[in-house]
């Protein structure tokens, strides 16, 4: 039996070819069904994997949100502490300037003391601490005379 066209050997060959075609068709249908089943299973597995990944990502988002909120609270606290420290730094800087000014004044007093024989540091300190002598016509130690307004000026 040959499959060469144009040669006929017996009357059963066309039936055999029909059977072979039907068999090939049946095998192809089975193969296609199996391929479709594998494709559906693959899609189902992919869908399950994606659902699992979505759930995992939601958990991560929740955890990261909690961490973010905790960090934001820490930032608020640290900014508050930083502001307090800046205020304290400014106060300490002013205090240091005052101390340096006092040191300069003390050095000046020592210099004056050294250049004024017979006077002691106590004498100079007493001079500094004595209130200035105010005349009755001076107002709060100013050098300007007090101005008295007459009652006639007030009743204009």
C-alpha positions in Angstrom: 0.0 0.0 0.0 1.4 3.2 -1.0 0.2 6.6 -0.4 1.2 7.9 -3.8 -1.7 9.6 -5.5 -2.9 8.2 -8.7 -2.1 4.6 -7.7 -5.0 2.5 -6.5 -4.3 -0.9 -5.2 -7.5 -2.0 -3.7 -11.0 -0.7 -2.9 -10.3 -0.4 0.9 -7.7 2.2 0.7 -10.0 5.2 0.5 -11.6 4.0 3.7 -8.2 3.6 5.3 -7.3 7.1 4.4 -10.6 8.4 5.9 -9.8 6.5 9.1 -6.3 8.0 9.2 -7.8 11.5 8.7 -10.4 10.9 11.4 -7.7 9.5 13.8 -5.5 12.6 13.1 -8.5 14.9 13.6 -9.4 13.1 16.9 -5.8 13.3 18.2 -5.6 17.0 17.2 -8.9 17.7 19.1 -7.6 15.8 22.2 -4.3 17.8 21.9 -6.2 21.1 21.6 -8.4 20.2 24.6 -5.3 19.3 26.7 -3.6 22.5 25.6 -6.7 24.6 26.5 -6.9 22.8 29.9 -3.2 23.6 30.6 -3.9 27.2 29.5 -6.8 27.5 31.9 -4.8 25.9 34.7 -1.9 28.3 34.0 -4.3 31.3 34.1 -5.9 30.0 37.3 -2.4 29.6 38.9 -1.4 33.1 37.7 -4.7 34.5 39.2 -4.1 32.8 42.5 -0.5 34.1 42.6 -1.7 37.6 41.9 -4.3 37.4 44.6 -1.7 36.2 47.1 0.6 39.1 46.0 -2.2 41.6 46.4 -2.8 40.4 50.0 0.9 40.5 50.8 1.2 44.0 49.4 -1.8 45.2 51.5 -0.1 43.8 54.6 3.1 45.7 53.6 1.1 48.9 53.0 -0.5 48.6 56.4 2.9 48.0 58.1 4.6 50.8 56.2 1.7 53.2 57.0 2.2 52.4 60.7 5.9 52.9 60.5 5.3 56.2 58.6 3.0 57.5 61.3 5.4 56.5 64.0 8.2 58.3 62.2 6.1 61.4 61.6 5.4 61.5 65.4 9.1 61.2 66.1 9.8 64.0 63.6 7.3 66.3 65.4 8.9 65.5 68.8 12.4 66.0 67.4 11.5 69.3 65.7 10.0 70.5 69.0 13.2 69.5 70.9 15.3 71.2 68.2 13.3 74.4 68.5 13.7 74.3 72.3 17.5 73.7 71.9 17.7 76.6 69.5 16.1 78.9 72.0 18.4 77.6 74.7 21.4 78.1 72.4 20.3 81.8 71.9 19.9 82.3 75.6 23.3 80.7 76.3 24.9 82.8 73.6 23.4 86.0 75.2 24.6 84.8 78.6 28.1 84.2 77.2 28.1 87.7 75.7 27.1 89.1 79.1 29.9 87.2 80.8 32.4 88.4 78.3 31.2 92.0 78.8 31.5 91.5 82.6 35.0 90.2 82.1 35.9 93.2 80.0 34.5 95.5 82.6 36.5 93.7 85.3 39.7 94.0 83.3 39.0 97.7 82.8 38.5 98.1 86.6 41.7 96.3 87.2 43.5 98.5 84.7 42.0 101.6 86.3 43.0 100.3 89.7 46.6 99.8 88.6 46.7 103.3 87.2 45.3 105.0 90.3 47.7 104.5 93.2 46.2 104.5 96.6 42.7 103.3 95.4 41.7 99.7 96.0 39.3 97.6 94.0 36.8 98.0 96.9 36.9 101.8 96.4 36.1 101.5 92.7 33.3 99.0 93.3 31.8 101.3 95.9 31.9 104.2 93.4 30.2 102.0 90.8 27.4 100.8 93.2 26.6 104.2 94.6 23.5 105.7 93.1 24.2 109.0 91.3 23.4 112.1 93.2 20.3 113.7 91.9 19.4 117.3 92.4 15.9 118.2 93.3 15.4 119.8 89.9 16.5 116.7 88.0 14.0 114.1 87.0 15.2 110.5 87.5 18.8 111.4 87.3 18.5 113.2 84.0 20.5 116.4 83.4 17.4 118.2 82.1 15.4 120.4 84.5 11.9 119.4 85.2 9.3 121.4 83.3 6.4 122.5 85.4 3.1 123.1 83.6 0.8 125.8 85.0 -2.8 125.1 85.6 -3.7 127.7 83.1 -2.0 125.7 80.3 -3.9 122.6 81.3 -7.3 124.2 81.2 -7.1 125.5 77.6 
